[in-house]
Amino acid sequence: MNDSRSIRIHYGFRALLLLLFALYIGHLVQQDALHYYVAPKLARWVRLCPVPLSLMALSLGIQALFGKSARLCDCEHRLPRSGLNSVMLYGLFLFPLLLGFLLPDRSLGSAAAAKKGMSLSYIADEAAEHVKFNAASPYLEEFAELAGKLYAQPVIEVYPEIFSETLGAIDLYKQQFEGRTITVTGFLYRESGKSIKPVYAVSRFLVQCCTADATPLGILLDPRTQISLPADTWIEVRGKLQLSSYMGKQVMEIAPESINPVPQPSTPYVYTNADSVAAWAEIQQSGIKAE
């Protein structure tokens, strides 16, 4: 059993930690930087977290300052026996908070993509082997329908709202899409060390829940393309789709006709879409109205 003075001190530290977490989340919301860390569906809940965190901090603070000694409880958990152990314990929480406040908020780039490994296909290889334009699998019917709509376009534009689904549809029907013109925007990924020439791709991070599960998803650029831009430059690539081989697998790549630097979008990540066909139709309709 710990003495009441030690419990009050630790209540105070915990109250401070909760308050700092609330302030940090509030800071991210104020700076419109929450999208760098969590997906939109999760962000709407994270935005509310400062309220309960602040209330919990207030409760612990009141107990630390005014709580009766007889009612203070360590819940039968031993507190750190020394100041050093306390510093190490609370440092585990304070250190990432300190980094969060001090370091700039920015999107993941080539360094993270290299560690995670660039993904060039949104569809599992074993699924791709058993599909044709009239896909029988319910899981792939949506991609087959989307592929048909994309194929009918004179220029395939990869919209961020259905980025992964578009690349997945194209990947399923590589032979049919060979030679078609495509336009895609993303950051320039440069991979070196695995071949004589550097491997380039235009990529974006696909986020399911938060950046911890982010997957770099992209499409290769023809290795004969002369590129002088630094890695992580945001670019818009327009060119012809062609079949290529990468690490023993057949993949699609772009033979660029133009590569133009563009500003980083306000939301650099892309997310899965529950109905890519409906989303594609909505984008087309919005474009017609805008014209």
C-alpha positions in Angstrom: 0.0 0.0 0.0 1.4 3.4 -1.0 1.2 6.5 1.2 -1.3 9.2 0.4 1.5 11.8 -0.5 2.9 9.6 -3.2 -0.5 8.8 -4.6 -1.3 12.6 -4.7 1.9 13.3 -6.6 1.2 10.5 -9.2 -2.4 11.7 -9.5 -1.0 15.1 -10.4 1.4 13.7 -13.0 -1.4 11.7 -14.6 -3.7 14.7 -14.6 -0.9 16.7 -16.4 -0.4 13.9 -19.0 -4.1 13.7 -19.8 -4.3 17.5 -20.1 -1.3 17.5 -22.4 -2.8 14.9 -24.6 -6.0 16.9 -24.8 -4.1 20.1 -25.7 -2.1 18.2 -28.4 -5.2 16.9 -30.0 -6.7 20.3 -29.8 -3.6 21.7 -31.4 -3.8 19.2 -34.3 -7.5 20.1 -34.8 -6.7 23.9 -34.8 -3.9 23.5 -37.3 -6.0 21.2 -39.5 -3.3 18.6 -39.2 -5.3 15.6 -37.8 -5.4 14.1 -41.3 -1.7 13.5 -41.1 -2.2 10.9 -38.5 -5.7 9.3 -38.7 -8.3 8.5 -41.4 -11.3 10.8 -41.7 -13.7 8.3 -40.2 -11.6 8.0 -37.1 -10.8 11.7 -37.0 -14.4 12.7 -36.3 -14.1 10.8 -33.0 -10.6 11.9 -32.2 -11.8 15.5 -32.4 -14.0 14.8 -29.4 -11.3 13.3 -27.2 -10.1 16.6 -25.6 -13.4 16.9 -23.8 -13.3 13.5 -21.9 -9.5 13.8 -21.5 -9.9 17.2 -19.9 -12.6 16.0 -17.6 -10.5 13.1 -16.4 -7.5 15.4 -15.9 -9.7 17.7 -13.8 -11.0 14.8 -11.8 -7.5 13.5 -11.0 -6.3 17.0 -10.3 -9.1 17.6 -7.8 -8.4 14.3 -6.0 -4.7 15.1 -5.9 -5.2 18.5 -4.3 -8.4 18.1 -2.2 -9.1 14.4 -1.9 -9.2 12.9 1.6 -6.2 10.8 2.4 -8.4 7.9 3.5 -10.1 7.8 0.2 -7.0 8.0 -2.1 -6.3 4.7 -3.7 -3.5 3.3 -5.7 -5.8 0.4 -6.7 -3.2 -2.1 -5.3 -0.8 -1.2 -8.0 2.7 -0.5 -6.8 4.0 3.0 -7.7 7.6 3.5 -8.9 9.9 3.2 -5.9 12.3 5.9 -7.0 12.4 9.2 -8.8 14.3 7.7 -11.6 11.7 5.0 -12.2 9.0 7.7 -12.1 10.9 9.7 -14.7 11.3 6.7 -17.0 7.6 5.8 -16.6 6.1 9.2 -17.4 8.9 9.9 -19.9 7.3 7.1 -22.1 4.3 9.4 -22.5 6.0 12.8 -22.4 8.6 12.1 -25.0 6.2 11.4 -27.9 4.1 14.4 -26.8 7.2 16.6 -26.9 8.1 15.4 -30.4 4.5 16.0 -31.5 4.6 19.6 -30.3 8.2 20.3 -31.6 8.3 18.5 -34.9 6.4 19.8 -38.0 3.3 17.9 -39.1 4.0 16.5 -42.5 2.9 13.5 -44.6 4.8 10.3 -45.0 7.1 10.1 -48.0 9.8 8.0 -49.7 11.7 7.1 -46.5 8.6 5.5 -45.0 7.7 3.9 -48.3 11.2 2.3 -48.5 10.8 0.8 -45.0 7.3 -0.5 -45.6 7.9 -1.6 -49.2 6.1 -0.2 -52.2 3.0 -2.0 -53.2 2.2 -2.1 -56.9 -1.1 -3.9 -56.7 -4.2 -3.4 -54.6 -5.6 -6.8 -55.6 -4.2 -10.1 -54.3 -2.2 -12.0 -57.0 -4.2 -15.2 -56.6 -7.4 -13.3 -57.2 -6.1 -11.6 -60.3 -5.3 -15.0 -61.9 -8.9 -16.0 -62.0 -10.7 -12.9 -63.3 -11.8 -11.7 -66.7 -14.0 -8.7 -67.5 -17.1 -10.5 -66.3 -15.9 -11.4 -62.9 -17.9 -14.1 -61.0 -16.6 -13.3 -57.6 -18.8 -10.7 -55.7 -15.6 -9.2 -54.2 -14.3 -8.5 -57.7 -17.6 -7.5 -59.4 -17.1 -3.9 -58.3 -13.6 -3.7 -59.8 -14.8 -5.3 -63.0 -17.6 -2.6 -63.3 -15.2 0.2 -62.5 -12.7 -1.2 -65.0 -15.3 -1.1 -67.7 -16.1 2.6 -67.0 -12.4 3.5 -66.9 -11.8 1.7 -70.2 -14.4 3.8 -71.9 -12.6 7.0 -71.0 -10.2 8.6 -73.6 -7.9 9.5 -70.7 -8.0 7.6 -67.4 -7.8 10.0 -64.5 -6.9 8.5 -61.2 -9.0 10.4 -58.7 -7.8 10.5 -55.1 -11.3 9.5 -53.9 -10.9 6.1 -55.6 -7.1 5.9 -56.0 -6.5 2.4 -54.8 -9.7 1.0 -56.5 -8.6 2.5 -59.8 -5.2 1.0 -59.6 -6.7 -2.2 -58.6 -9.1 -2.3 -61.5 -6.3 -1.5 -63.9 -4.0 -4.2 -62.4 -6.7 -6.8 -62.8 -7.0 -6.2 -66.5 -3.4 -5.3 -67.5 -3.6 -6.6 -71.1 -6.8 -4.6 -71.8 -5.4 -1.4 -70.4 -2.1 -1.6 -72.1 -1.6 1.4 -74.4 -4.3 3.6 -72.7 -3.5 7.1 -71.6 -3.5 7.8 -67.8 -3.1 10.8 -65.6 -2.1 10.3 -61.9 -0.9 12.6 -59.1 1.3 11.5 -56.2 4.8 11.9 -54.7 7.8 10.8 -56.6 9.2 7.6 -55.0 12.8 6.7 -55.8 14.1 3.2 -55.0 17.8 2.5 -55.4 20.1 -0.4 -54.6 18.1 -3.2 -56.3 19.1 -2.4 -59.9 21.7 -0.4 -61.8 19.2 2.3 -62.6 16.9 3.8 -59.8 13.3 2.7 -59.9 10.8 5.5 -59.9 7.1 5.4 -59.0 4.3 7.9 -58.5 2.7 6.9 -55.2 0.4 7.8 -52.4 -0.1 6.3 -49.0 -3.3 4.3 -48.5 -4.5 4.7 -44.9 -7.1 2.3 -43.4 -7.2 3.6 -39.8 -4.1 5.7 -39.0 -0.6 6.3 -40.4 0.7 3.2 -38.5 -1.1 1.0 -41.0 -0.4 3.2 -44.0 0.6 1.3 -47.2 2.6 3.0 -50.0 0.6 2.3 -53.2 1.9 3.4 -56.6 2.6 2.7 -60.2 6.0 2.4 -61.8 7.5 4.9 -64.3 9.4 3.6 -67.3 13.0 3.3 -66.1 14.2 4.9 -69.3 12.5 8.2 -68.2 15.0 10.9 -67.4 13.9 12.4 -64.0 15.9 15.2 -62.3 13.3 16.0 -59.6 14.2 15.1 -56.0 12.3 12.3 -54.3 9.1 13.3 -52.5 8.3 16.0 -55.1 4.6 16.0 -55.8 4.0 15.4 -59.5 1.3 14.9 -62.0 2.2 12.2 -64.6 0.5 11.8 -67.9 1.5 8.9 -70.2 0.8 5.5 -71.7 0.2 2.4 -69.7 2.5 -0.5 -70.6 3.3 -4.0 -69.2 6.6 -4.5 -67.4 8.3 -6.9 -65.2 9.3 -6.0 -61.6 10.9 -8.5 -59.2 9.6 -11.4 -61.2 6.0 -10.2 -61.5 4.2 -8.6 -64.4 3.1 -5.1 -63.4 1.8 -2.0 -65.1 4.0 1.0 -65.6 3.6 4.4 -67.2 5.7 5.6 -70.1 5.5 9.3 -69.2 4.6 11.9 -71.8 4.8 14.7 -69.2 5.9 15.0 -65.6 4.9 18.3 -63.9 5.6 19.3 -60.3 2.4 20.2 -58.4 1.6 21.5 -54.9 1.1 18.8 -52.2 -2.7 18.4 -51.8 -4.2 19.4 -48.5 -5.0 15.8 -47.9 -2.0 13.8 -49.1 -3.3 10.3 -48.2 -5.9 8.2 -49.9 -8.5 5.9 -48.3 -10.6 3.0 -49.4 -14.0 3.6 -50.8 -17.0 1.4 -50.0 -18.5 1.9 -53.4 -16.0 3.1 -56.0 -18.4 2.8 -58.9 -20.9 5.2 -57.2 -18.0 7.5 -56.2 -16.8 7.5 -59.8 -20.3 8.4 -61.1 -20.6 11.2 -58.5 -17.2 12.6 -59.6 -18.2 12.6 -63.2 -21.5 14.3 -62.4 -19.7 16.9 -60.4 -17.4 17.6 -63.3 -20.3 18.0 -65.7 -22.0 20.5 -63.3 -18.8 22.4 -62.9 -18.5 22.9 -66.6 
